[in-house]
């Protein structure tokens, strides 16, 4: 297992925070607007997205928006917040950590790669930076981590979403999503395979795997379920401690039905926790 933990970011001084949001999709924009509504003094925001129109996003959100890593580094952020997907963890976060810039990572599914976990740990040690991996759309992971100390026999994650929420994923090639009338399993396998095949929809499985018995040993079942109108996450674990059962019913982000609202809120909570310590 990696030594990356779900932990608070800390910096010793009370210097002004310069927060760069990586990825200007629905989640990134939501985080920006939430921070702006908080109107905290000493807080400066910027964004980075190579696939967005910088002038358009800048005009909409009233922040500077960069299109590449060089521009971002020249802006001198104190922390970057990744909301852009797995490639951004490797392509942006690693480089920022090496430069001593703290990072908050939302795309926890990227950590299914042993090599990338090792690279992140190397980069943060080299830059003496802090790395937070948010739990996203799932809760109760502190209990799962505690139970692991006595030994876990099994951990199973079940994710349920309305059929249309699986559009743009491998499920769309295997099933007629518009014709599904009963709960239908679209994937069954390990957390490792789930994170690779469904990176935009199954990041929560990676959070469960890191808190429990690892990517290869965590069982995953993903369902297209017409009986639900929200994103449902269920975790069952058995071990020496007894049995654990968690169920969350998360409303999706209004602008992106593939993402649970709680996932965006978990990023905001990590940022606010940092600000409480720094500002």
C-alpha positions as CSV (number, residue, x, y, z in Angstrom):
1,X,0.0,0.0,0.0
2,X,1.0,3.6,-0.6
3,X,1.9,5.9,2.2
4,X,-0.5,8.5,0.7
5,X,-3.1,9.1,3.3
6,X,-6.4,10.9,3.6
7,X,-4.9,13.8,5.4
8,X,-5.2,17.6,6.0
9,X,-2.8,19.9,4.2
10,X,-0.6,22.1,6.3
11,X,1.7,25.0,5.8
12,X,3.4,26.7,8.6
13,X,2.9,30.3,7.7
14,X,-0.3,32.4,7.4
15,X,0.7,33.6,3.9
16,X,-2.0,34.4,1.3
17,X,-3.3,31.3,-0.5
18,X,-3.1,31.1,-4.3
19,X,-5.3,28.2,-5.3
20,X,-5.3,26.8,-8.8
21,X,-8.1,24.5,-9.9
22,X,-7.0,22.0,-12.5
23,X,-9.9,21.2,-14.8
24,X,-12.7,23.7,-15.7
25,X,-15.5,21.1,-16.1
26,X,-18.6,20.9,-14.0
27,X,-16.7,20.0,-10.8
28,X,-14.0,22.5,-11.2
29,X,-16.4,25.3,-11.8
30,X,-18.5,24.3,-8.9
31,X,-15.5,24.5,-6.6
32,X,-14.5,27.9,-7.9
33,X,-18.0,29.3,-7.4
34,X,-18.2,27.9,-3.9
35,X,-14.9,29.5,-2.9
36,X,-16.0,32.8,-4.4
37,X,-19.2,32.7,-2.5
38,X,-17.2,32.3,0.7
39,X,-15.5,35.6,0.0
40,X,-12.4,34.8,2.2
41,X,-9.8,37.5,2.5
42,X,-6.3,36.6,1.3
43,X,-7.5,34.1,-1.2
44,X,-6.6,34.2,-4.9
45,X,-8.0,31.7,-7.4
46,X,-7.0,30.6,-10.9
47,X,-7.8,27.8,-13.2
48,X,-6.0,25.6,-15.7
49,X,-7.5,23.6,-18.5
50,X,-5.8,22.9,-21.9
51,X,-9.1,21.9,-23.4
52,X,-11.1,25.0,-22.5
53,X,-11.2,28.5,-24.0
54,X,-9.3,30.5,-21.4
55,X,-10.9,33.8,-22.3
56,X,-14.4,32.3,-22.1
57,X,-13.9,30.6,-18.8
58,X,-12.1,33.6,-17.4
59,X,-15.0,35.9,-18.4
60,X,-17.5,33.5,-16.8
61,X,-15.7,32.9,-13.5
62,X,-13.7,36.1,-13.2
63,X,-10.4,34.3,-12.6
64,X,-7.2,33.9,-14.5
65,X,-7.3,30.7,-16.6
66,X,-4.1,29.0,-18.0
67,X,-3.8,26.5,-20.8
68,X,-0.5,24.9,-19.9
69,X,1.7,23.9,-17.0
70,X,4.3,26.6,-17.6
71,X,1.8,29.4,-17.3
72,X,0.5,27.8,-14.1
73,X,3.9,27.5,-12.5
74,X,4.7,31.1,-13.4
75,X,1.5,32.1,-11.4
76,X,3.1,30.6,-8.3
77,X,0.2,28.7,-6.7
78,X,0.5,27.5,-3.1
79,X,-1.9,24.6,-3.8
80,X,-3.3,22.9,-6.9
81,X,-6.7,21.2,-6.8
82,X,-7.1,18.4,-9.4
83,X,-10.6,18.1,-10.9
84,X,-9.5,17.1,-14.4
85,X,-9.2,13.3,-14.4
86,X,-6.5,10.7,-14.2
87,X,-4.1,12.1,-16.8
88,X,-3.9,15.4,-14.9
89,X,-2.6,13.5,-11.8
90,X,0.4,12.3,-13.7
91,X,0.8,15.3,-16.1
92,X,0.3,18.2,-13.7
93,X,0.1,17.1,-10.0
94,X,3.5,15.2,-10.0
95,X,5.3,18.3,-11.5
96,X,3.7,20.6,-9.0
97,X,4.6,18.5,-6.0
98,X,8.2,18.4,-7.3
99,X,8.1,22.2,-7.2
100,X,7.0,22.3,-3.6
101,X,3.4,23.1,-4.4
102,X,0.8,21.2,-2.3
103,X,-1.9,19.3,-4.0
104,X,-5.5,18.0,-3.5
105,X,-6.4,15.1,-5.7
106,X,-10.0,14.2,-6.6
107,X,-9.2,11.5,-9.3
108,X,-8.3,8.9,-6.7
109,X,-8.8,6.2,-9.3
110,X,-5.5,7.1,-10.8
111,X,-3.9,5.6,-7.7
112,X,-4.8,2.2,-8.9
113,X,-1.4,2.4,-10.6
114,X,1.4,1.2,-8.3
115,X,3.9,3.1,-10.4
116,X,1.9,6.4,-10.2
117,X,1.5,6.1,-6.4
118,X,5.3,5.6,-6.1
119,X,5.9,8.6,-8.4
120,X,3.5,10.8,-6.3
121,X,5.3,9.8,-3.1
122,X,8.7,10.5,-4.7
123,X,7.6,13.9,-6.0
124,X,6.0,15.1,-2.7
125,X,9.1,14.0,-0.8
126,X,11.4,15.8,-3.3
127,X,9.4,19.0,-3.1
128,X,8.6,18.7,0.6
129,X,5.0,19.2,-0.4
130,X,1.8,17.9,1.0
131,X,-0.7,15.7,-0.8
132,X,-4.3,15.1,0.1
133,X,-6.5,12.5,-1.6
134,X,-10.2,13.2,-1.0
135,X,-12.6,10.4,-0.3
136,X,-15.0,11.8,-2.9
137,X,-18.5,10.4,-3.0
138,X,-18.1,7.8,-0.3
139,X,-18.0,8.1,3.5
140,X,-17.1,5.9,6.5
141,X,-13.6,5.1,5.3
142,X,-12.2,6.0,8.7
143,X,-14.1,3.0,10.1
144,X,-12.8,0.8,7.3
145,X,-9.2,1.8,7.9
146,X,-9.6,1.1,11.6
147,X,-11.1,-2.3,10.9
148,X,-8.1,-3.1,8.7
149,X,-5.9,-3.1,11.7
150,X,-7.5,-6.3,13.1
151,X,-7.6,-7.9,9.6
152,X,-10.2,-7.8,6.9
153,X,-11.5,-10.9,5.2
154,X,-13.4,-9.2,2.4
155,X,-14.5,-5.8,1.1
156,X,-17.2,-5.4,-1.6
157,X,-18.3,-2.2,-3.3
158,X,-21.6,-1.9,-5.3
159,X,-22.3,1.2,-7.3
160,X,-25.7,2.0,-8.7
161,X,-26.6,4.8,-11.1
162,X,-29.5,5.4,-13.5
163,X,-28.8,3.8,-16.9
164,X,-28.2,7.1,-18.7
165,X,-25.5,8.1,-16.2
166,X,-23.3,5.3,-17.7
167,X,-23.3,6.9,-21.1
168,X,-19.8,7.6,-22.4
169,X,-18.4,4.5,-20.6
170,X,-17.7,1.0,-21.8
171,X,-21.2,0.0,-20.7
172,X,-22.6,2.0,-23.6
173,X,-20.9,-0.4,-26.0
174,X,-22.2,-3.5,-24.2
175,X,-25.8,-2.5,-23.4
176,X,-28.7,-0.5,-24.8
177,X,-28.8,1.9,-21.8
178,X,-32.1,3.4,-22.9
179,X,-33.8,0.0,-22.9
180,X,-32.7,-1.2,-19.5
181,X,-35.8,-1.9,-17.4
182,X,-34.4,-3.8,-14.4
183,X,-31.2,-3.4,-12.4
184,X,-28.4,-4.7,-14.7
185,X,-24.8,-5.5,-13.7
186,X,-22.6,-3.8,-16.2
187,X,-19.3,-4.6,-14.6
188,X,-18.0,-7.2,-12.1
189,X,-14.3,-7.5,-11.1
190,X,-11.6,-6.0,-9.0
191,X,-11.2,-2.3,-7.9
192,X,-8.1,-2.2,-10.0
193,X,-9.9,-3.1,-13.2
194,X,-12.9,-0.9,-12.4
195,X,-10.7,2.1,-11.9
196,X,-9.0,1.6,-15.3
197,X,-12.2,0.8,-17.2
198,X,-14.5,3.3,-15.5
199,X,-12.2,6.2,-14.4
200,X,-14.9,8.9,-14.6
201,X,-17.6,6.9,-12.8
202,X,-15.8,4.6,-10.3
203,X,-13.2,6.7,-8.5
204,X,-15.0,5.8,-5.3
205,X,-13.8,2.2,-5.7
206,X,-10.2,3.4,-5.4
207,X,-11.0,5.2,-2.2
208,X,-12.5,2.0,-0.8
209,X,-9.5,0.0,-2.0
210,X,-6.9,2.3,-0.4
211,X,-8.8,2.3,2.9
212,X,-9.3,-1.4,2.9
213,X,-7.5,-4.4,1.4
214,X,-6.1,-3.0,-1.8
215,X,-7.1,-2.8,-5.4
216,X,-6.7,-6.4,-6.4
217,X,-8.6,-7.8,-3.5
218,X,-11.6,-5.4,-3.4
219,X,-14.6,-6.8,-5.2
220,X,-16.6,-4.3,-7.3
221,X,-20.0,-4.5,-8.9
222,X,-21.4,-1.7,-11.0
223,X,-25.1,-1.6,-11.9
224,X,-27.3,0.4,-14.3
225,X,-30.4,0.7,-12.2
226,X,-33.6,2.3,-13.5
227,X,-35.1,2.1,-10.0
228,X,-32.8,4.8,-8.6
229,X,-32.6,8.5,-9.5
230,X,-29.3,9.3,-7.8
231,X,-25.9,7.8,-7.4
232,X,-25.9,5.0,-4.8
233,X,-22.7,3.7,-3.2
234,X,-22.7,0.6,-1.0
235,X,-19.7,-0.9,0.9
236,X,-19.7,-4.2,2.8
237,X,-16.7,-5.4,4.8
238,X,-16.1,-8.4,7.0
239,X,-13.2,-9.2,9.3
240,X,-12.1,-9.9,12.8
241,X,-13.8,-6.6,14.0
242,X,-17.2,-7.9,12.8
243,X,-19.2,-6.6,9.8
244,X,-19.5,-3.1,8.3
245,X,-22.2,-1.9,5.9
246,X,-22.4,1.6,4.4
247,X,-24.9,3.0,2.0
248,X,-24.9,6.5,0.5
249,X,-27.5,7.9,-1.9
250,X,-25.9,10.9,-3.5
251,X,-27.6,13.4,-5.8
252,X,-25.5,14.1,-8.9
253,X,-24.0,17.4,-9.8
254,X,-26.7,19.4,-11.7
255,X,-24.3,20.0,-14.6
256,X,-22.8,16.4,-14.7
257,X,-25.0,13.4,-13.9
258,X,-21.8,11.1,-13.9
259,X,-20.5,12.9,-10.8
260,X,-21.9,12.7,-7.3
261,X,-22.4,16.1,-5.6
262,X,-20.7,14.8,-2.5
263,X,-17.5,14.3,-4.6
264,X,-17.4,18.0,-5.3
265,X,-18.3,18.8,-1.6
266,X,-15.4,16.6,-0.4
267,X,-13.0,18.8,-2.4
268,X,-14.5,21.9,-1.0
269,X,-14.2,20.5,2.5
270,X,-10.5,19.7,2.0
271,X,-9.9,23.3,0.8
272,X,-11.8,24.9,3.6
273,X,-10.0,22.7,6.2
274,X,-6.7,24.0,4.8
275,X,-7.9,27.6,4.8
276,X,-8.9,27.3,8.4
277,X,-5.4,26.3,9.2
278,X,-3.6,28.9,7.1
279,X,-5.7,32.1,6.9
